[in-house]
Amino acid sequence: MTSKRPGISPSQRRVSIIGSIGNNVISIIDVRAASAALDLAPTLIEERKARIAKIRSGLIEWSRQKKINYIEPHANFMMIETGKDVRQVGAALMSKGVAAGRPFPPYDTMLRVTIGARKDWAQFQHSLSKVLGLD
């Protein structure tokens, strides 16, 4: 990474960018956390991408088996067609302990689902199946 200003190192530039967002005070904990993340970055990013891809492919397969339409995902989330007002689906999921995100108009019947930890997917799949009457 090259600095845009002569005499400013890439590290100083990162700190100045982060500082400009808030009140120009960065705690030592934030600095250490950011430094640790940067040290892990070469393997961490690839490991996360692989984990998300594996979970995503499992969710796609489950959606196909349940005949649920979706927008093909290429990130850490996907849009699932519920066939119902997503606000009602979200409320029903919440009553089963699954938090749904906000609506994304004009996709009023599509639920945006973040691809997170595998352990959360079992509960999501079970709850969505119940809410949509897929069982």
N, C-alpha and C positions, 0 to 999 in steps of 0.2 A: 504494500500500500504506500503510495507516495503522498507526501503532504502537499497541500495546495499553497501553503505559505512557506517561503524559505526560512530555514532555521527552526522549524517546528517538526518534531519527530512524529511518527504515526501514533505513538502512545499519547503524546501530548494532544494531538488532534482529536483522538477518541475522547479523552477527558474533557476537552473544550466543547465537543459536540454534546456529550452527556450533560455537562454543566449548563449549557445554554438552554436546555429543556426546563430545568427547574430553577432553583434559587442559587445556583452556582456552588452548592455545598454537596459534596459527594462523600458519603461515609466510608470509612476504611473497610467496613464489611462489604459494601457494594463493590469497591475496587478489588478486594480479594476474591469475591465471587466471580466478577467479570474476568479476572486474570485466570482463575481456575478453569472457567468455562472455555477460555481461549486455549489453554493448555490441552484440554480434552478434545477440542474441536475436530482434529483430523479423524479420530475414530468415532467420536460421539455422533457426529452428523450422519455418517454412513450407517452406523448401528441403528439410529433412530429411523432413517429412511427405510432400512430393511424391515424393521419391526412394524412400521406403519404399513408398508406394502403388504406384508403377510396378513395383518389384521384386515386391511382393506379388501384383499382378495377373498378372505373368509366371509366378510360381510356381503360382498358382491354375490358369492355363491349362495349364501343364505337367502338373499333377496330374490335371486333367480328361482330357487326352489319354492319360495313362498309366492312367486309370481308378482312381486312388488316392482313397479317401475321406478327407475332412478336415473339421475343424470350421471353419466360415466365420470367417476372421480379421478383426479390427477393430483390431489393434494391430501391434506390430513382431515378432510371432511367430504361429505357427499350429501346430495339432495335426494330425499326419498319421497316418492308420491304416496300420499296417504288416502287420497280420494275424499278427504274430509277437511273441514276448516282446521287449519293447523293450530289455531288457538285452542280449540276444543280438544284436539289430540294432545297438545302440550299439557293442558289441565288434567286430562285423564292419565297421562304418563306420570305427572307429578304426584297424583294420588297413589301411584304404585312405587314411589320412591325414585323415579327417574326424572331428572331435570332436563327440560327441552329448552332450546334457545329461542330467540325472538323470531317472529315471522319475517320473511323476506319478500315483500310485495314486489311484483305481482304474482309471486308463486304462493298463493294463499292456501294451497292444498299440499305444499311440499315442505317437508321437515328437514332442516339443516342438521346434520348429525356429525359431530366431531369424532374422528377416529382416535380414540384414546387407548387406554389399557385394555388388554384382552379380558381381564377379570370383570370389567364393567359391561362387556358385550353380552354375556349370558343374560344378565338382568334386563338389559335393553331389549334384546331379541324376544325374550319371554313376555315382557310388558307390552311391547309394540304388537306382538301377535295377539295378545288378549284385547288390546284397545281396538285393533282393526278387525277383530273377529277372524283371524287366520287359523286358529286351532281347530 
